[in-house]
């Protein structure tokens, strides 16, 4: 009975956490979320179940994030009919942003003296509380971004492996792989309470570089498309 309650609590707060991650991912790229809440919920539940199975039954807690990211990308691509490469961009940068926010919140909570890092890891209540607080903060950011109409707009068809954009896509793919590695390091550093700030700085740097480069390229392509349409009208 206790085990069932424990797993149910983990599923509930894990789903809430991943729901906020997906919402943040979509908000970063100004994708519509109002009529996609049930799909986002499906993605959140499935990915959380995969995480719980790997952590609690397979025993690969620190590497479970890799399977979660792959499942996340595939589900978003399939359920939302988004190209795989574009889905990878959406998911990775949303995950990277969350990988910065949650550890910073954990550090702030520990700095208050209310708990310690070891207690937060060992306690189901404190771990769930951190997930809840992180999720609410992220959903608050999502609400603020949506109201302000902030985020990045992209031409989805441009994010492909066509010959004309091969160099750019290879660069983007390298950033995505670096992002996966950075997230994995974040998980390990957080679990072992070592070099967290240094890893967070690396994650933040990868996120900023990737978003800026991708945004500038797609903004240029949007302008080019607008100029072509304008010239046809004349």
C-alpha positions as CSV (number, residue, x, y, z in Angstrom):
1,X,0.0,0.0,0.0
2,X,2.8,2.4,0.9
3,X,4.6,1.6,-2.3
4,X,1.4,2.4,-4.4
5,X,1.0,5.7,-2.6
6,X,4.7,6.6,-3.2
7,X,4.5,5.8,-6.9
8,X,1.2,7.7,-7.2
9,X,2.8,10.8,-5.6
10,X,5.8,10.5,-7.9
11,X,3.5,10.1,-11.0
12,X,1.4,13.1,-10.0
13,X,4.2,15.5,-9.3
14,X,6.4,14.1,-12.1
15,X,3.5,14.7,-14.6
16,X,3.0,18.2,-13.3
17,X,6.7,18.9,-13.7
18,X,6.9,17.6,-17.2
19,X,3.6,19.4,-18.1
20,X,5.3,22.6,-17.2
21,X,8.4,21.7,-19.3
22,X,6.3,21.1,-22.4
23,X,4.4,24.3,-21.9
24,X,7.6,26.2,-21.6
25,X,9.0,24.5,-24.7
26,X,6.0,25.5,-26.7
27,X,5.9,29.0,-25.3
28,X,9.5,29.6,-26.2
29,X,8.6,29.0,-29.8
30,X,5.2,30.7,-29.7
31,X,3.4,27.5,-30.6
32,X,-0.4,27.4,-29.8
33,X,-1.1,25.6,-26.5
34,X,-4.7,26.6,-25.7
35,X,-6.2,23.8,-27.8
36,X,-3.4,21.3,-27.3
37,X,-3.6,20.9,-23.5
38,X,-4.8,17.3,-23.7
39,X,-1.9,16.3,-26.0
40,X,0.6,18.0,-23.7
41,X,-1.0,16.1,-20.8
42,X,-0.5,12.8,-22.8
43,X,3.1,13.6,-23.5
44,X,3.7,14.5,-19.8
45,X,2.1,11.3,-18.5
46,X,3.9,9.0,-20.9
47,X,7.3,10.5,-20.4
48,X,6.8,10.5,-16.6
49,X,5.9,6.8,-16.7
50,X,9.0,6.0,-18.7
51,X,11.1,8.0,-16.1
52,X,9.5,6.1,-13.1
53,X,10.0,2.8,-14.8
54,X,13.7,3.4,-15.4
55,X,14.4,5.0,-12.1
56,X,12.4,2.7,-9.8
57,X,12.4,-0.7,-11.6
58,X,15.3,-0.7,-14.0
59,X,17.6,1.2,-11.6
60,X,19.2,3.6,-14.2
61,X,18.1,6.9,-12.5
62,X,21.0,9.1,-13.8
63,X,20.7,8.0,-17.4
64,X,16.9,7.9,-17.5
65,X,16.9,11.5,-18.8
66,X,18.3,10.3,-22.2
67,X,15.3,8.0,-22.8
68,X,13.0,10.7,-21.5
69,X,14.3,13.3,-24.1
70,X,14.1,10.8,-26.9
71,X,10.5,9.9,-26.0
72,X,9.7,13.6,-25.6
73,X,10.9,14.5,-29.0
74,X,9.2,11.5,-30.7
75,X,5.8,12.2,-29.0
76,X,5.9,15.9,-29.8
77,X,6.7,15.1,-33.5
78,X,4.0,12.5,-33.8
79,X,1.1,14.1,-31.8
80,X,1.6,17.6,-33.1
81,X,2.7,16.7,-36.6
82,X,6.0,18.5,-36.3
83,X,9.1,17.7,-38.3
84,X,11.5,15.6,-36.2
85,X,14.3,18.2,-36.3
86,X,12.0,21.0,-35.4
87,X,10.6,18.9,-32.6
88,X,14.1,18.2,-31.3
89,X,14.8,22.0,-31.2
90,X,11.6,22.7,-29.4
91,X,12.0,20.0,-26.8
92,X,15.7,20.5,-26.2
93,X,15.6,24.2,-25.5
94,X,12.6,23.9,-23.3
95,X,14.3,21.1,-21.3
96,X,17.5,23.1,-21.1
97,X,15.6,26.1,-19.7
98,X,14.0,24.0,-17.1
99,X,17.4,22.4,-16.3
100,X,18.6,25.9,-15.3
101,X,15.5,27.0,-13.4
102,X,14.9,24.0,-11.1
103,X,18.5,23.7,-9.7
104,X,18.6,27.5,-9.1
105,X,15.3,27.2,-7.1
106,X,16.7,24.3,-5.2
107,X,19.8,26.4,-4.3
108,X,17.6,29.3,-3.2
109,X,15.5,27.0,-1.0
110,X,18.6,25.4,0.6
111,X,20.1,28.9,1.1
112,X,17.1,29.7,3.4
113,X,18.3,27.0,5.8
114,X,14.9,25.3,5.7
115,X,16.5,22.1,4.4
116,X,19.7,20.6,3.1
117,X,20.6,19.1,-0.2
118,X,20.8,15.6,1.3
119,X,17.4,16.0,2.9
120,X,15.8,17.2,-0.3
121,X,17.1,14.2,-2.2
122,X,16.0,11.7,0.5
123,X,12.6,13.1,1.3
124,X,9.6,12.3,-1.0
125,X,7.8,15.3,0.4
126,X,10.6,17.8,-0.1
127,X,11.4,16.4,-3.6
128,X,7.7,16.7,-4.6
129,X,7.6,20.2,-3.1
130,X,10.5,21.2,-5.3
131,X,8.8,19.8,-8.3
132,X,5.6,21.7,-7.5
133,X,7.4,25.0,-6.8
134,X,9.5,24.6,-10.0
135,X,6.4,23.8,-12.1
136,X,4.4,26.8,-10.7
137,X,7.3,29.1,-11.4
138,X,7.7,27.8,-14.9
139,X,3.9,28.0,-15.6
140,X,4.1,31.6,-14.3
141,X,6.8,32.3,-16.8
142,X,4.7,30.7,-19.5
143,X,1.7,32.8,-18.6
144,X,3.8,36.0,-18.7
145,X,5.4,35.1,-22.0
146,X,2.0,34.3,-23.5
147,X,0.5,37.6,-22.3
148,X,3.5,39.6,-23.6
149,X,3.6,37.5,-26.9
150,X,7.3,36.7,-26.3
151,X,9.2,33.9,-27.9
152,X,10.9,32.8,-31.1
153,X,9.2,32.4,-34.4
154,X,10.6,29.9,-36.9
155,X,9.9,28.7,-40.4
156,X,9.6,25.0,-39.7
157,X,10.3,23.8,-43.2
158,X,13.7,25.5,-43.1
159,X,14.9,23.2,-40.2
160,X,15.8,20.2,-42.4
161,X,18.9,18.5,-43.7
162,X,18.7,19.9,-47.1
163,X,22.0,20.6,-48.9
164,X,21.6,24.3,-48.9
165,X,21.5,24.4,-45.1
166,X,23.7,21.5,-44.3
167,X,26.4,23.5,-42.4
168,X,23.8,25.2,-40.3
169,X,21.9,22.0,-39.5
170,X,25.2,20.3,-38.5
171,X,25.9,23.1,-36.2
172,X,22.4,22.9,-34.8
173,X,22.7,19.2,-34.4
174,X,26.0,19.6,-32.5
175,X,24.3,22.1,-30.2
176,X,21.5,19.6,-29.5
177,X,24.0,16.9,-28.7
178,X,25.9,19.2,-26.5
179,X,22.6,20.1,-24.8
180,X,21.8,16.5,-24.1
181,X,25.3,16.1,-22.6
182,X,24.8,19.2,-20.6
183,X,21.4,18.0,-19.2
184,X,23.0,14.7,-18.3
185,X,25.8,16.5,-16.5
186,X,23.2,18.6,-14.7
187,X,21.4,15.5,-13.5
188,X,24.7,13.9,-12.3
189,X,25.9,17.1,-10.6
190,X,22.6,17.6,-8.9
191,X,22.5,14.0,-7.7
192,X,26.1,14.3,-6.4
193,X,25.9,17.9,-5.3
194,X,29.1,18.8,-7.2
195,X,29.9,21.6,-9.6
196,X,26.3,22.5,-10.0
197,X,26.8,26.2,-10.8
198,X,29.5,25.5,-13.4
199,X,27.3,23.0,-15.1
200,X,24.3,25.4,-15.0
201,X,26.5,28.1,-16.6
202,X,27.4,25.6,-19.4
203,X,23.7,24.8,-20.0
204,X,22.8,28.4,-20.1
205,X,25.6,29.2,-22.5
206,X,24.5,26.4,-24.9
207,X,20.9,27.5,-24.7
208,X,21.6,31.2,-25.4
209,X,24.0,30.4,-28.3
210,X,21.6,27.9,-29.9
211,X,18.6,30.2,-29.6
212,X,20.4,33.3,-30.9
213,X,21.9,31.5,-33.9
214,X,18.7,29.7,-34.8
215,X,16.6,32.8,-34.3
216,X,18.9,35.1,-36.5
217,X,18.9,32.6,-39.3
218,X,15.2,32.1,-39.3
219,X,14.5,35.8,-39.0
220,X,16.6,36.4,-42.1
221,X,14.6,33.7,-43.9
222,X,11.3,35.2,-42.8
223,X,12.4,38.6,-44.1
224,X,13.5,37.0,-47.4
225,X,10.2,35.3,-47.7
226,X,8.4,38.6,-47.0
227,X,10.5,40.5,-49.6
228,X,9.7,37.8,-52.2
229,X,6.0,38.1,-51.6
230,X,6.2,41.9,-51.6
231,X,8.0,41.9,-55.0
232,X,5.4,39.6,-56.5
233,X,2.7,42.0,-55.6
234,X,4.5,44.7,-57.5
